[in-house]
Amino acid sequence: MNQFYCRENELRKLNKRYEDDKFECIVIYGRRRVGKTALINEFCKDKPTIFFSALNTTGKENLEALSKSIMSYERTDMESAPEFRSYDAALDELTVLSKEKRIVFVIDEYPYLAKAKPAISAMLQHIIDHKWTESKMYLILCGSSMSFMESQVLGKESPLYGRRTGQFKIEPLDYKETAVFHPNLSVEDNSLIYGITGGVPHYINKLDVKDSVDEALLDNFFDRSSYLYEEPGNLLKQELREPAIYNAIIKAIAEGASRMNDIKLKVGEENSVVSKYLKTLINLGIARKETPITEKPGKKTIYLLADNFFRFWYRFVPVNISAIDSGRITKIYPHAVKQYFSDYMGLIFEKMCQDYLLYYSDNLPIELSEIGQWWGTDPKKKKQIQIDIIGTPVDGNDYIIGSCKYRNEKIGMDELDLIRDYASAFGKGNNYHYYIFSKGGFTDGLLQAQERGEVHLVMLKDLYK
Ligand SMILES: Nc1ncnc2c1ncn2[C@@H]1O[C@H](COP(=O)(O)OP(=O)(O)OP(=O)(O)O)[C@@H](O)[C@H]1O
């Protein structure tokens, strides 16, 4: 079994609630493969637990499986374990078990159970209200269908609304947490692994980098029989009824279409169709909307792939499909894939730098409220500009303005001049703190500007300190 990493915050919070002995109803949700079950297993490993993983079948088969989970907690001779006659009977048994003793009862894949037995949420609500609030039950409801969990478990319409005592949306690991899996690799390799796997632990394990990312990609990604090669297709098939249109939309965005109109043209469907499908992709955590920071969603809104694993896959697999099939990929890899990494990593590096400012850097010149990108027109030069990082202040008029370069070259004074110009085009605030992030370092001129206090310079390796 793989070692378990990170998630300290979630574990600390889950454990704190466990110590109280009071009734809990915790909802855990997040994208498929993100590590929800692994987190629950880690939390439960030393606690009395009944773990029921719901099945995508009928209510009857789920009751059978639930009976087995309860019985396996109580006895070892499973062969002769009876099945509960009804869900009520099974829930009543749990009431008895949790009366005196703290017990964790997990329903994993809760949306499957709710589909198989639509009354289950109302039944749980009833038993919570009448029996479990006075018990030592620690209930965990877990599911990967974000829209289901958000609307039907956490939403006002759900019978369970108001019964939950805590909720955790499990996100992929950030760049620094991802590096914990490979402490011996270089920061460059680790940033690449983050860019390929999007910080999803399951994909980090499946990519299985030993010494070289290139070798791992050729063995475990650019190979028709590999898990990662098949994963986007499998995920889409599992989650969606019409994968073909979704596939076309993801491909269009991965190839650079970001405005609704461009996506629509590439996909060849009506606005209303594309926006409906995009909404589902956003719910699944595959796509996301972005608007320039400090502005409201509207004309400037663009669509991006939120999921870096999908982004990497759609960027490099479709264009190389015949080479992968014919086995030529190993030969052409250096110029068909590897040479584009700097370009591919640009957006990833921006996200890493944003996370660095938000979570990891000490002594920021301002107290950050939000961080994001900004794009718009430079009124003086009448051209479109894009600022990689804007950090807005909790209060006051000081802003962070940043630029991120994932290139193997030294960045010089011209970059500082450029973002100074950009700051005046941005227009908000009256005092700016400039940050330049670079993989390849800085020229002496720019280093001197840092000494004069004009700019903060951060190298890729500094992000990992
Ligand atoms: N924190 C972690 N450290 C190390 N490995 C992890 C971690 N979290 C998850 N994994 C690995 O990823 C795999 C998939 O995780 P898990 O099954 O928990 O995801 P999930 O979110 O429950 O997925 P699904 O929604 O598809 O059921 C696990 O088998 C485990 O090997």
The ligand as a Tripos MOL2 file, in Angstrom:
@<TRIPOS>MOLECULE
LIG
   31    33     1     0     0
SMALL
NO_CHARGES

@<TRIPOS>ATOM
      1 N1         -2.8790   11.8800    0.9220 N.pl3     1 LIG1
      2 C1         -2.4900   10.8740    0.1490 C.ar      1 LIG1
      3 N2         -1.2310   10.4020    0.1970 N.ar      1 LIG1
      4 C2         -0.8320    9.4000   -0.6030 C.ar      1 LIG1
      5 N3         -1.6300    8.7690   -1.4820 N.ar      1 LIG1
      6 C3         -2.8960    9.1790   -1.5730 C.ar      1 LIG1
      7 C4         -3.4050   10.2500   -0.7690 C.ar      1 LIG1
      8 N4         -4.6990   10.4320   -1.0870 N.ar      1 LIG1
      9 C5         -4.9870    9.5380   -2.0390 C.ar      1 LIG1
     10 N5         -3.9350    8.7740   -2.3340 N.ar      1 LIG1
     11 C6         -3.8710    7.7140   -3.3490 C.3       1 LIG1
     12 O1         -4.8230    7.9690   -4.3550 O.3       1 LIG1
     13 C7         -5.6800    6.8460   -4.5400 C.3       1 LIG1
     14 C8         -7.0800    7.3490   -4.8190 C.3       1 LIG1
     15 O2         -7.5770    8.0260   -3.6840 O.3       1 LIG1
     16 P1         -9.0550    7.8410   -3.1550 P.3       1 LIG1
     17 O3         -9.6130    6.5320   -3.5870 O.co2     1 LIG1
     18 O4         -9.0360    8.1580   -1.7310 O.co2     1 LIG1
     19 O5         -9.7540    8.9800   -3.9560 O.3       1 LIG1
     20 P2        -11.2950    9.3530   -3.9200 P.3       1 LIG1
     21 O6        -11.3470   10.8340   -3.8830 O.co2     1 LIG1
     22 O7        -12.0020    8.6210   -2.8400 O.co2     1 LIG1
     23 O8        -11.6990    8.8170   -5.3540 O.3       1 LIG1
     24 P3        -13.1250    8.4330   -5.9920 P.3       1 LIG1
     25 O9        -13.9760    9.6520   -5.8950 O.co2     1 LIG1
     26 O10       -12.7270    8.1260   -7.4210 O.co2     1 LIG1
     27 O11       -13.6380    7.2810   -5.2230 O.co2     1 LIG1
     28 C9         -5.5610    6.0160   -3.2690 C.3       1 LIG1
     29 O12        -5.6020    4.6670   -3.5590 O.3       1 LIG1
     30 C10        -4.2040    6.3730   -2.7360 C.3       1 LIG1
     31 O13        -3.2490    5.4710   -3.2400 O.3       1 LIG1
@<TRIPOS>BOND
     1     1     2 1
     2     2     3 ar
     3     2     7 ar
     4     3     4 ar
     5     4     5 ar
     6     5     6 ar
     7     6     7 ar
     8     6    10 ar
     9     7     8 ar
    10     8     9 ar
    11     9    10 ar
    12    10    11 1
    13    11    12 1
    14    11    30 1
    15    12    13 1
    16    13    14 1
    17    13    28 1
    18    14    15 1
    19    15    16 1
    20    16    17 2
    21    16    18 1
    22    16    19 1
    23    19    20 1
    24    20    21 2
    25    20    22 1
    26    20    23 1
    27    23    24 1
    28    24    25 2
    29    24    26 1
    30    24    27 1
    31    28    29 1
    32    28    30 1
    33    30    31 1
@<TRIPOS>SUBSTRUCTURE
     1 LIG1         1 GROUP 0 **** ****
